[in-house]
Each structure stands twice: as C-alpha cells, then as structure tokens.
Amino acid sequence: MSKLKDKVIFITGASRGIGREIALRCAKEGAKIVIAAKSDQPHPKLEGTIHSVAKEVEAAGGIALPVLMDIREESMVHEAVSKAVTAFGGVDILVNNASAISISNTLETSMKRFDLISSVNARGTFLCSQMCIPHLLKSNNPHILNLSPPLNMQAKWFKDHLAYTMSKYGMSMCTLGMAEEFRAAGIAVNSLWPQTTIATAAIAFNFPREILNASRKPAIMADAAYEIFIRDSRKTTGNFFIDEEVLKESGVKDFEQYAMHPNVPLFTDLFLN
C-alpha cells in the first residue's frame, strides 16, 4: 500500500509548474490533493487552472479539491484550509510552493513589486503554515515543505536582486525557525531547492531562452518532494534539501530523463555555489 494513500496534501500555487507536478506525483499514490491557487479561469499566456489540474489529479488516481485562493489574502487562506479540513478531515502535508519572482536590482524594484514578492513568498509561507499547523499536529506523519533555497549568506546572492533574495530567504527562515519550534511536536519542516533551473513559466518569462533549454523538467522536484514526504517526520526536519541529492540518496541514477535537452549543459540555479 502506498505511503501517501489518502494523505491530505495542501499545495499552494498548484495550478501549474512545480506545484502541479507535485500534485500529479502524489495523486499517483492515491493522495487527496488540495489545489490552492488563484488561477480559476484560463490565462491567455499561462497554462493551467485549479480545475484543469483537478481533472489531471483525478485521472492520475488521486482525489482533488480545487480551491480558489490568493495567498496574500488572510481570509482566503483561512477559508481554503477550512474547506480542505471539511472535505478531507485534516491536513497531513503542506507544500508552500506559491512564489513570485523579480530579478531586479534595488533601483529597478518598485515598491508594488517589492510588496508582491514579499507577501507571496515570505508572508504567504508563514501564513499558510500558521493556518495548517493546528491540523498538522493531528497527523501521524506531518510535513511542511517550502520550495526555497539554502541560506547562503554571500553578498553575491543579494547584490543583483536584493528584494527577491530577501523574500526567498524569508521562506527559508520559516524552515529554520519552525523546524525547531515544532520539532518536539513531530512536524517536519524542510526546504527543497533545485540543483538546476527548472523549466517553468517563471524561467520562460524572466530568463533567456538558452537557460530554459539548459533546465530540467519539473518532474525532478516532484519526485524529490515525494521522497521527502514518505520519510519519518520526527527524523527528517530542518533540512535544506537539493532535488538531485535527495534522488541520488533514493537510488536514482538516470538524471537525463529530467533534462529538457539531454545534450545541453545544465544551468545551476540561483543561491548555489
């Protein structure tokens, strides 16, 4: 029997990209997936809505609950968690995947953009965790997974995109602090970050085409997330995992399967030396 069978997994930003891929990977194991995102209508440039992913989850063998949620709105997050608990009886895993990106320097970052990336990334992660923790405390193997980088305090990671780094490190500081705060309660709080750039809309819109071609598919992050979820929460907390390292530990040897273009040298992601 699958270790994720009937587990309730609440995923933010799950209408596309890595969030969608994690939803589908867990659906294959018979999990109950809460698809929480603000895309409930088709976007002219971006694929996926909470409803299209819900259909994919059901087709993959999971049970889906699409929930319209803007992570910046406290009342909407509260309502989304309440709907999840009403529908499925609780929450076993929270994936803080929703993220906003802005690779701009200090003078080029408007305060509107600063507020957006801060409220989605750092504040959104804190808020969703705060709302889910009372339910996670009742789970027998509770996990929070933040898609955020290792806390690498070198100036080079701050100088070109200070606001973005602050917001992503804010997510990682949630990992650092909550892992210790809830260690005795048995809630695992970890971060997961990719070794290479991942072929998502964020990369397609914010980086040159060459970087997209030198990226891996979102499936590598989903497979790594799954390996973390099935670990004992009391023995697996406070880690800043890298997708490739997690999968190597799990016995994966073929990484070409994840490459967008197997013959193109891979592009290492931000925040990694």
C-alpha positions as CSV (number, residue, x, y, z in Angstrom):
1,M,0.0,0.0,0.0
2,S,1.2,3.5,-0.9
3,K,2.6,5.6,2.0
4,L,0.7,8.5,0.7
5,K,-2.7,6.7,0.2
6,D,-5.4,9.0,1.5
7,K,-2.9,11.6,2.8
8,V,-4.2,15.1,2.5
9,I,-1.7,17.3,0.7
10,F,-2.4,21.1,0.6
11,I,-0.3,22.6,-2.3
12,T,-0.2,26.4,-2.9
13,G,0.3,27.6,-6.4
14,A,-0.7,24.2,-7.7
15,S,-2.3,25.3,-11.0
16,R,0.9,25.0,-13.0
17,G,4.7,24.3,-12.9
18,I,6.3,22.5,-9.9
19,G,3.1,22.7,-7.8
20,R,1.1,20.9,-10.5
21,E,3.8,18.3,-10.9
22,I,3.9,17.6,-7.2
23,A,0.1,17.2,-7.2
24,L,0.2,14.7,-10.0
25,R,3.1,12.7,-8.5
26,C,1.2,12.4,-5.2
27,A,-2.0,11.7,-7.0
28,K,-0.4,8.5,-8.4
29,E,0.0,7.3,-4.8
30,G,-3.7,7.8,-4.1
31,A,-3.4,11.1,-2.2
32,K,-6.1,13.7,-1.6
33,I,-4.8,16.9,-3.2
34,V,-5.9,20.4,-2.3
35,I,-5.1,22.5,-5.4
36,A,-5.0,26.0,-3.9
37,A,-4.2,28.8,-6.4
38,K,-5.7,32.0,-7.8
39,S,-6.0,30.7,-11.4
40,D,-9.6,29.5,-11.7
41,Q,-10.0,30.9,-15.2
42,P,-7.7,30.2,-18.2
43,H,-4.9,32.7,-18.7
44,P,-4.0,34.0,-22.2
45,K,-0.3,33.2,-21.7
46,L,-0.1,30.7,-18.9
47,E,-1.3,27.1,-19.0
48,G,-3.4,25.6,-16.2
49,T,-6.1,26.4,-13.7
50,I,-7.1,24.8,-10.4
51,H,-9.9,23.0,-12.3
52,S,-7.7,21.6,-15.1
53,V,-5.2,20.3,-12.6
54,A,-8.1,18.8,-10.5
55,K,-9.1,16.7,-13.6
56,E,-5.5,15.6,-14.1
57,V,-5.2,14.6,-10.4
58,E,-8.4,12.5,-10.6
59,A,-7.1,10.9,-13.8
60,A,-3.8,10.0,-12.1
61,G,-5.6,8.2,-9.3
62,G,-5.9,10.9,-6.7
63,I,-8.8,12.8,-5.2
64,A,-8.9,16.5,-6.0
65,L,-10.2,19.6,-4.2
66,P,-9.7,22.8,-6.3
67,V,-9.8,25.9,-4.1
68,L,-9.6,29.5,-5.3
69,M,-7.0,31.2,-3.1
70,D,-5.0,34.3,-3.2
71,I,-2.1,33.6,-0.8
72,R,-1.9,37.4,0.0
73,E,-5.4,37.4,1.5
74,E,-5.6,36.0,5.0
75,S,-9.3,35.4,4.9
76,M,-9.0,33.4,1.6
77,V,-6.2,31.2,3.1
78,H,-8.3,30.6,6.2
79,E,-11.3,29.6,4.0
80,A,-9.2,27.4,1.8
81,V,-7.8,25.4,4.8
82,S,-11.2,25.2,6.3
83,K,-12.6,23.7,3.0
84,A,-9.8,21.2,3.0
85,V,-10.4,20.1,6.5
86,T,-14.2,19.9,5.9
87,A,-13.8,17.9,2.7
88,F,-10.9,15.6,3.8
89,G,-10.9,15.6,7.6
90,G,-7.5,17.3,8.1
91,V,-4.1,18.2,6.6
92,D,-1.1,15.9,6.5
93,I,1.3,17.8,4.3
94,L,1.6,21.4,3.3
95,V,3.6,22.4,0.3
96,N,4.5,26.1,0.2
97,N,5.1,26.3,-3.5
98,A,3.5,29.6,-4.5
99,S,6.1,32.1,-5.4
100,A,6.6,35.4,-7.1
101,I,9.9,36.3,-8.8
102,S,11.6,39.6,-9.7
103,I,15.2,39.5,-10.8
104,S,15.6,43.3,-10.5
105,N,18.1,45.4,-8.6
106,T,17.3,47.9,-5.9
107,L,16.7,50.9,-8.1
108,E,14.6,49.0,-10.6
109,T,12.3,47.3,-8.0
110,S,9.1,49.2,-7.5
111,M,7.6,49.1,-4.0
112,K,4.5,47.5,-5.6
113,R,6.7,44.7,-6.9
114,F,8.6,44.5,-3.5
115,D,5.3,44.1,-1.7
116,L,4.1,41.4,-4.1
117,I,7.1,39.2,-3.8
118,S,7.4,39.7,0.0
119,S,3.7,39.0,0.6
120,V,3.6,35.9,-1.7
121,N,6.9,34.4,-0.7
122,A,7.8,35.1,2.9
123,R,4.4,36.2,4.3
124,G,2.5,33.6,2.3
125,T,4.7,30.8,3.6
126,F,4.3,32.0,7.2
127,L,0.5,32.5,6.8
128,C,-0.2,29.1,5.2
129,S,2.0,27.3,7.7
130,Q,0.3,29.1,10.6
131,M,-3.2,28.1,9.3
132,C,-2.2,24.5,8.7
133,I,-0.1,23.7,11.8
134,P,-3.1,23.1,14.1
135,H,-4.3,20.4,11.7
136,L,-0.8,19.0,11.0
137,L,-0.4,18.5,14.8
138,K,-3.1,15.8,14.5
139,S,-1.4,14.0,11.6
140,N,0.8,10.9,12.3
141,N,3.5,12.0,9.8
142,P,3.1,15.7,9.2
143,H,5.3,17.6,6.8
144,I,5.7,21.2,5.7
145,L,7.9,21.6,2.6
146,N,8.9,25.1,1.5
147,L,10.3,25.5,-2.0
148,S,13.1,27.8,-1.0
149,P,16.9,27.8,-1.1
150,P,19.6,27.1,1.4
151,L,20.5,30.2,3.5
152,N,23.7,31.1,1.6
153,M,24.7,34.4,3.2
154,Q,27.1,35.5,0.5
155,A,26.8,39.1,-0.8
156,K,26.7,37.9,-4.4
157,W,23.3,36.4,-3.9
158,F,21.9,39.7,-2.7
159,K,23.6,42.4,-4.9
160,D,21.7,41.9,-8.1
161,H,18.2,41.1,-6.8
162,L,18.1,42.0,-3.2
163,A,14.3,42.1,-2.8
164,Y,13.8,38.7,-4.3
165,T,16.6,37.2,-2.2
166,M,15.1,38.6,0.9
167,S,11.7,37.2,0.1
168,K,13.0,33.7,-0.8
169,Y,15.3,33.6,2.3
170,G,12.3,34.6,4.3
171,M,10.7,31.3,3.2
172,S,13.9,29.5,4.2
173,M,14.0,31.3,7.6
174,C,10.5,29.8,8.2
175,T,12.1,26.4,7.6
176,L,14.9,27.2,10.0
177,G,12.6,28.6,12.8
178,M,9.6,26.3,12.5
179,A,11.6,23.1,12.3
180,E,13.0,23.9,15.7
181,E,9.8,25.3,17.1
182,F,7.7,22.2,16.2
183,R,10.5,19.6,16.5
184,A,9.1,18.2,19.7
185,A,5.6,18.1,18.2
186,G,6.9,15.9,15.3
187,I,6.1,18.2,12.4
188,A,8.8,18.1,9.8
189,V,9.7,21.4,8.2
190,N,12.1,21.3,5.3
191,S,13.1,23.3,2.2
192,L,13.6,21.8,-1.2
193,W,15.5,23.6,-4.0
194,P,16.6,22.5,-7.4
195,Q,20.3,21.9,-8.4
196,T,19.4,23.4,-11.8
197,T,16.9,25.8,-13.1
198,I,13.5,24.2,-13.7
199,A,11.5,24.7,-16.9
200,T,8.6,26.7,-15.6
201,A,6.7,29.8,-16.8
202,A,8.8,31.8,-14.3
203,I,12.0,30.8,-16.1
204,A,10.5,31.2,-19.5
205,F,9.4,34.8,-18.8
206,N,12.3,36.0,-16.7
207,F,15.4,34.4,-18.3
208,P,16.8,34.0,-21.8
209,R,15.7,31.0,-23.9
210,E,19.1,29.4,-23.5
211,I,18.5,29.0,-19.8
212,L,15.2,27.4,-20.4
213,N,16.8,24.9,-22.7
214,A,19.5,24.2,-20.1
215,S,16.9,23.4,-17.4
216,R,15.3,20.3,-16.1
217,K,11.7,19.3,-16.1
218,P,9.5,20.0,-13.0
219,A,9.2,16.2,-12.5
220,I,12.5,16.1,-10.8
221,M,11.2,18.4,-8.0
222,A,8.1,16.3,-7.7
223,D,10.0,13.1,-7.4
224,A,12.3,14.6,-4.7
225,A,9.3,16.0,-2.8
226,Y,7.7,12.6,-2.8
227,E,10.8,11.0,-1.3
228,I,10.8,13.6,1.5
229,F,7.1,13.1,2.3
230,I,7.5,9.4,2.9
231,R,10.3,9.9,5.4
232,D,9.6,9.9,9.2
233,S,8.7,13.5,10.1
234,R,10.4,13.1,13.5
235,K,13.7,12.2,11.9
236,T,13.6,14.5,8.9
237,T,13.3,18.2,9.8
238,G,15.3,21.4,9.5
239,N,16.9,20.3,6.2
240,F,17.7,22.4,3.1
241,F,17.4,19.6,0.5
242,I,18.6,19.8,-3.1
243,D,16.5,17.8,-5.5
244,E,19.4,15.9,-7.1
245,E,20.9,14.9,-3.8
246,V,17.6,13.6,-2.5
247,L,17.1,11.4,-5.5
248,K,20.7,10.1,-5.5
249,E,20.1,9.0,-1.9
250,S,17.0,7.3,-3.1
251,G,18.8,5.3,-5.7
252,V,18.1,7.3,-8.8
253,K,20.9,7.1,-11.3
254,D,19.4,8.3,-14.6
255,F,19.1,12.1,-14.5
256,E,18.9,12.6,-18.2
257,Q,15.2,11.7,-18.0
258,Y,14.7,15.1,-16.4
259,A,16.7,17.2,-18.8
260,M,14.8,19.4,-21.3
261,H,17.5,18.8,-23.8
262,P,19.9,16.0,-22.7
263,N,22.8,17.3,-24.8
264,V,22.7,20.8,-23.4
265,P,24.9,21.5,-20.3
266,L,22.7,22.3,-17.3
267,F,22.3,25.7,-15.8
268,T,22.9,25.8,-12.0
269,D,20.1,27.5,-10.1
270,L,20.4,30.7,-8.0
271,F,21.8,30.5,-4.4
272,L,24.0,27.5,-5.1
273,N,27.8,27.7,-5.3
